[in-house]
Amino acid sequence: MAKEKFSLREINWKLFFTDVLFDLVGGTLYAAGVYTFAAKANFVPGGISGYAIILNRLIGTIPIGVWTLILNVPIILYCLKTLGKRFLARSLRTMVITTLLLDVVFPLLPAYSGDKLMSALFAGGLAGAGLALIYWRGSSTGGSDFLILSLRKKWPHLPIGYISAITDGSAILLNGLVFGNIDAVLQGFVMTVVCSAVINKITVGFVSGNLTLIVTDKGEQIAQRIMDEVERGVTSMEATGMYSGANKKVLMCACSRAEAVRVRALAQSVDKQALVLLCPYDTAYGFGFQES
């Protein structure tokens, strides 16, 4: 049997270069937060980056980015079967780009040396924005991300917050113990909180929307107007009002928050007695939404 040959033509180059562009932009923001604002302000972020900064201070001959790669090797080997080769390959590309930015580019730029609280806030904001862009493209910077995703696949019931608290909190507390600086611990926690908030805000903003449920007697008319004017699909279900015993239609339409306002207005313009429920969602998978 002839072996299948791999061809460069099989690669979606547009998608590849888009991913690289997001890696560069996201990696730049992340490196700015970690190197310019955190590493030079004597506090560390959570996770593998935090351990890398601590080791860099103890053994200054090895750069932060290289330490990050070294620490990621055993984690990658552990998570290889769980997460799959494609995801790890994408993440490896992101890790190499981020390492070059951390060790080659940003050491050439001036570091922030102002207010400590501002350092923590900007470190968290920039790192969070960078990570959100990287996550959005289905990649990661490795480290605790691999552990969290891997453990979640094995034990789906395990809360992500507990794993993040252990990986991030341990690095921050270790930094305080090693260098005896309580302010560094507080700054590290501020950075971690801000980083998490920014990641959640940005990633949810990309795919969030409203599941609109409409209980009405005029389901056909409302559905047609939604499909014609908002250009969104509508699912119709039969329902019975348990108090009145009347037959109703329940229309279900997943759309953006701006579209949900239009859907509500259309529904109530056709049927003023219609019950309209707007149910926010963080993500949606399927045709017309995010690919699973």
Number of C-alpha atoms within 10 A of each C-alpha: 3 4 5 6 6 8 7 8 7 7 10 9 11 9 11 11 11 12 20 19 13 19 30 19 17 25 30 22 22 29 27 25 27 30 26 22 28 30 26 16 22 20 30 34 33 26 22 22 26 27 24 25 28 24 18 19 16 12 11 11 9 14 19 25 24 17 20 24 21 12 16 20 12 12 17 20 11 14 18 16 11 16 17 11 12 11 14 21 12 19 22 19 17 23 23 17 19 25 22 16 21 24 17 13 14 17 13 9 11 9 16 17 12 10 9 17 15 15 25 29 21 20 32 31 23 26 30 28 26 26 25 25 25 26 19 17 15 11 25 24 29 23 21 21 19 23 19 19 17 20 19 16 13 10 10 11 9 13 12 13 9 10 18 18 14 13 20 22 20 16 25 25 20 16 26 20 12 10 14 12 14 14 14 23 23 17 26 30 22 18 32 28 18 21 28 17 15 21 23 15 14 17 19 16 12 14 17 17 22 22 19 23 21 26 24 23 17 18 21 12 13 24 22 15 16 20 14 11 11 15 12 18 15 18 12 16 11 11 14 13 11 8 6 7 9 10 13 17 20 22 22 18 22 23 26 17 18 10 19 22 14 13 27 20 14 19 25 16 12 16 17 11 13 20 14 18 15 18 13 16 16 13 15 18 10 8 8 11 12 11 8 7
